[in-house]
């Protein structure tokens, strides 16, 4: 189990930016999570000292979109198969 530095987590809560991809930036490490309202925020810190976050619901949405894209691609390739 990773010990969370509460002061670093508080700093991350104020300074973090959301990451646009499916996974945290390269060469970053998880520093902790914090529940705010109904949302769970997960925080990372990269090699340059920048903080990043993603929400649990954001991760689920991105995963759902990825699965939808895969299904559409498979359906599209099936349409082009010789019959």
C-alpha positions as protocol buffer text, in pm:
chain_id: "A"
residue {
  index: 1
  type: UNK
  ca { x: 0 y: 0 z: 0 }
}
residue {
  index: 2
  type: UNK
  ca { x: 128 y: 345 z: -97 }
}
residue {
  index: 3
  type: UNK
  ca { x: 144 y: 605 z: 182 }
}
residue {
  index: 4
  type: UNK
  ca { x: -28 y: 925 z: 74 }
}
residue {
  index: 5
  type: UNK
  ca { x: 142 y: 1255 z: 157 }
}
residue {
  index: 6
  type: UNK
  ca { x: -161 y: 1463 z: 257 }
}
residue {
  index: 7
  type: UNK
  ca { x: 9 y: 1800 z: 196 }
}
residue {
  index: 8
  type: UNK
  ca { x: 111 y: 1691 z: -155 }
}
residue {
  index: 9
  type: UNK
  ca { x: -241 y: 1562 z: -220 }
}
residue {
  index: 10
  type: UNK
  ca { x: -389 y: 1897 z: -110 }
}
residue {
  index: 11
  type: UNK
  ca { x: -147 y: 2079 z: -342 }
}
residue {
  index: 12
  type: UNK
  ca { x: -245 y: 1846 z: -626 }
}
residue {
  index: 13
  type: UNK
  ca { x: -615 y: 1913 z: -560 }
}
residue {
  index: 14
  type: UNK
  ca { x: -554 y: 2282 z: -622 }
}
residue {
  index: 15
  type: UNK
  ca { x: -303 y: 2267 z: -908 }
}
residue {
  index: 16
  type: UNK
  ca { x: -386 y: 1954 z: -1107 }
}
residue {
  index: 17
  type: UNK
  ca { x: -502 y: 1956 z: -1466 }
}
residue {
  index: 18
  type: UNK
  ca { x: -709 y: 1681 z: -1619 }
}
residue {
  index: 19
  type: UNK
  ca { x: -524 y: 1455 z: -1858 }
}
residue {
  index: 20
  type: UNK
  ca { x: -678 y: 1412 z: -2202 }
}
residue {
  index: 21
  type: UNK
  ca { x: -573 y: 1055 z: -2276 }
}
residue {
  index: 22
  type: UNK
  ca { x: -686 y: 719 z: -2143 }
}
residue {
  index: 23
  type: UNK
  ca { x: -392 y: 699 z: -1907 }
}
residue {
  index: 24
  type: UNK
  ca { x: -181 y: 939 z: -1702 }
}
residue {
  index: 25
  type: UNK
  ca { x: 114 y: 1118 z: -1863 }
}
residue {
  index: 26
  type: UNK
  ca { x: 427 y: 914 z: -1925 }
}
residue {
  index: 27
  type: UNK
  ca { x: 667 y: 903 z: -1632 }
}
residue {
  index: 28
  type: UNK
  ca { x: 409 y: 1001 z: -1374 }
}
residue {
  index: 29
  type: UNK
  ca { x: 317 y: 832 z: -1051 }
}
residue {
  index: 30
  type: UNK
  ca { x: -5 y: 802 z: -855 }
}
residue {
  index: 31
  type: UNK
  ca { x: -13 y: 1016 z: -541 }
}
residue {
  index: 32
  type: UNK
  ca { x: -363 y: 953 z: -408 }
}
residue {
  index: 33
  type: UNK
  ca { x: -733 y: 1016 z: -441 }
}
residue {
  index: 34
  type: UNK
  ca { x: -993 y: 1238 z: -284 }
}
residue {
  index: 35
  type: UNK
  ca { x: -1371 y: 1220 z: -282 }
}
residue {
  index: 36
  type: UNK
  ca { x: -1545 y: 1549 z: -356 }
}
residue {
  index: 37
  type: UNK
  ca { x: -1922 y: 1534 z: -355 }
}
residue {
  index: 38
  type: UNK
  ca { x: -2024 y: 1226 z: -551 }
}
residue {
  index: 39
  type: UNK
  ca { x: -1700 y: 1215 z: -751 }
}
residue {
  index: 40
  type: UNK
  ca { x: -1371 y: 1042 z: -682 }
}
residue {
  index: 41
  type: UNK
  ca { x: -1063 y: 1228 z: -809 }
}
residue {
  index: 42
  type: UNK
  ca { x: -738 y: 1038 z: -869 }
}
residue {
  index: 43
  type: UNK
  ca { x: -412 y: 1236 z: -875 }
}
residue {
  index: 44
  type: UNK
  ca { x: -72 y: 1184 z: -1040 }
}
residue {
  index: 45
  type: UNK
  ca { x: 253 y: 1379 z: -1048 }
}
residue {
  index: 46
  type: UNK
  ca { x: 482 y: 1376 z: -1352 }
}
residue {
  index: 47
  type: UNK
  ca { x: 860 y: 1395 z: -1381 }
}
residue {
  index: 48
  type: UNK
  ca { x: 845 y: 1773 z: -1429 }
}
residue {
  index: 49
  type: UNK
  ca { x: 652 y: 1819 z: -1103 }
}
residue {
  index: 50
  type: UNK
  ca { x: 314 y: 1890 z: -1266 }
}
residue {
  index: 51
  type: UNK
  ca { x: -1 y: 1746 z: -1113 }
}
residue {
  index: 52
  type: UNK
  ca { x: -269 y: 1566 z: -1312 }
}
residue {
  index: 53
  type: UNK
  ca { x: -608 y: 1422 z: -1226 }
}
residue {
  index: 54
  type: UNK
  ca { x: -884 y: 1208 z: -1364 }
}
residue {
  index: 55
  type: UNK
  ca { x: -1222 y: 1130 z: -1217 }
}
residue {
  index: 56
  type: UNK
  ca { x: -1365 y: 781 z: -1183 }
}
residue {
  index: 57
  type: UNK
  ca { x: -1664 y: 881 z: -1395 }
}
residue {
  index: 58
  type: UNK
  ca { x: -1432 y: 1037 z: -1656 }
}
residue {
  index: 59
  type: UNK
  ca { x: -1233 y: 715 z: -1676 }
}
residue {
  index: 60
  type: UNK
  ca { x: -1552 y: 512 z: -1719 }
}
residue {
  index: 61
  type: UNK
  ca { x: -1675 y: 749 z: -1992 }
}
residue {
  index: 62
  type: UNK
  ca { x: -1345 y: 730 z: -2183 }
}
residue {
  index: 63
  type: UNK
  ca { x: -1352 y: 350 z: -2159 }
}
residue {
  index: 64
  type: UNK
  ca { x: -1710 y: 342 z: -2288 }
}
residue {
  index: 65
  type: UNK
  ca { x: -1615 y: 567 z: -2581 }
}
residue {
  index: 66
  type: UNK
  ca { x: -1317 y: 346 z: -2664 }
}
residue {
  index: 67
  type: UNK
  ca { x: -1539 y: 36 z: -2667 }
}
residue {
  index: 68
  type: UNK
  ca { x: -1795 y: 213 z: -2889 }
}
residue {
  index: 69
  type: UNK
  ca { x: -1521 y: 310 z: -3136 }
}
residue {
  index: 70
  type: UNK
  ca { x: -1399 y: -52 z: -3148 }
}
residue {
  index: 71
  type: UNK
  ca { x: -1751 y: -179 z: -3213 }
}
residue {
  index: 72
  type: UNK
  ca { x: -1809 y: 72 z: -3490 }
}
residue {
  index: 73
  type: UNK
  ca { x: -1479 y: -18 z: -3652 }
}
residue {
  index: 74
  type: UNK
  ca { x: -1565 y: -389 z: -3641 }
}
residue {
  index: 75
  type: UNK
  ca { x: -1912 y: -324 z: -3784 }
}
residue {
  index: 76
  type: UNK
  ca { x: -1762 y: -109 z: -4057 }
}
residue {
  index: 77
  type: UNK
  ca { x: -1509 y: -378 z: -4154 }
}
residue {
  index: 78
  type: UNK
  ca { x: -1786 y: -641 z: -4163 }
}
residue {
  index: 79
  type: UNK
  ca { x: -1981 y: -425 z: -4408 }
}
residue {
  index: 80
  type: UNK
  ca { x: -1688 y: -436 z: -4649 }
}
residue {
  index: 81
  type: UNK
  ca { x: -1641 y: -815 z: -4638 }
}
residue {
  index: 82
  type: UNK
  ca { x: -1721 y: -1003 z: -4958 }
}
residue {
  index: 83
  type: UNK
  ca { x: -2055 y: -1169 z: -4934 }
}
